[in-house]
Amino acid sequence: MIFSELYSAYYQAVATILKEACTHPVQVSELRKIIDQIAFGESVLNIEPALLEERWQLIRQDGTTPIQHAPSMPLTTLQKRWLKSIFLDPRIRLFYDNPPDYPDVNPLFTADDIRVFDKYLDGDPFEDADYIRNFRMILDAIKTRTPLSIDSLNRKGNTVRRTLMPEYLEYSEKDDKIRLIGSGCRYGGIINLARIVQCTPSARKFKYKPDKEIQIDHRTVELEVIDHRNALERVLMHFTHFEKQAEKIDQNRYKVLITYDNDDETEMLIRILSFGPMVKVVAPKHFVDLIKERLIQQKSCGQ
């Protein structure tokens, strides 16, 4: 394990209680509040009696502590090496201008130590200043429920303005891209962050309905997979980040249902075609027609 159990929620909760007890007697209500904020809901059943009954001889009956110095938990060398590796990730720049460096240690691993297969190479420009500025503005708008006016490029390269309520950000590990999911826009609420030219706070009023789901055009494609050369395993791994169901039809044939966003349909088409004859699209009809059309185009290119 990279991080010791000494850094777990139990230890963090008790350490916080002791820090308070070093400055003033801790009341039971304050003790319970700290446990509830830092540990788990049921932790009060274990930590509170252990402290108050002095089974853990850390808190006296009057709420003071025999400990003279507030506890500290410095990072170990291994933990600093692991964190340094994480801070080498370019995506960390979205959150930190100057992430901790830990100059006294070497990173535990680097990007050169990891070989990634089946991943697109045109990921988002996470270190671009405009991209970072847009990301942070969107993230802040999500937290504060602030509407945004967003100018973005469509597939034809034209600038389109949309005003929406940002709901959440979605990251695709396979595509290495971040998308904004918003609501209240008739032109669609899914925007790739790399396509955003600029975004600004909007004065438009939105009615907030917390129990209302964001309307996203979900579609389902039905595949028939012939499990030859681990085709089923490869399909399930390839679409691991999609909602899916698999059902055995006979000895080596399986039915696989994959749910995707309408905006990703072209990408889904390309991915499915990459499996060749091991995968057959059964439904819906319009997706079958797309497969046929793409195969005809590919065949014509060879003539």
ZIJO-V408021 format. One line per field, one symbol per residue. ss: DSSP state (~ for helix, > for strand, _ for the rest). psi: psi as a letter, one per 20 degrees, with the letter a starting at -180 (. if undefined). burial: I if it has 16 or more other ideal C-beta (glycine too) atoms within 10 Angstrom, else O. A space follows every 50 residues. Layout:
BEGIN
ss=???
psi=???
burial=???
END
This chain:
BEGIN
ss=____~~~_~~~~~~~~~~~~~______~~~~~~~~~~~__~~~~~~~~~~ ~~________________________~~~~~~~~~~~__~~~~~______ __________~~~_______________~~~~~~~~~~~~~~~~__>>>> >>>_____>>>>>>>>>>>>>>____>>>>>>>______>>>~~~>>>>> >________________>>>>>>>>>____~~~~~~~~____>>>>>>__ __>>>>>>>>>~~~~~~~~~~~~__~~~>>>>>_~~~~~~~~~~~~~~~~ ~__
psi=pgpqiijrhghhghhgghghhihqppqhggghggghhhbrhihhhggghh ghjkhomhprhjjrqiphppqqmqqrggghgghhghiiphihihhpgnqq hmiirqqhrrhiipopqlpqilrqmhjpghggggghggghhghjlpqqpp prpahijqpppppropgrqppohgilqpqporrjpijqjopphiipgqqq qqiqpqoonhjpqpopnpqpppqopomplkgghhghhhkhjqprqpppgb gkpqppppprqhijgggggggghiibiipppgqrhhhghgggghhgghhh hi.
burial=OOOOOOIOOIIIIIIIIIIIIOOOOIOOOOIOOIIOOIIOOOIIOOIIOI IOOOOOOIIOOOIOIOOOOOIOOOOOOOIIIIIIIOIOOOOOIIOOOOOO OIOOIOIIOOOOOOOOOOOOOOIIOIOOOOIIOIIOIIIOIIOOOOIIOI OIOOOOOOOOOIIIIIIOOOOIOIIIIIIIIIIIOOOOIIIIIIIIOOIO OIOOOOOOOOOOOOOOOOOOIIIOIOIOOOIIOIIIOIIOOIOIOOOOOO OOOIOIIIOIIOOIIOOIIOIIOOIOOIIOIOOOOOIOOIIOOOOOOOOO OOO
END
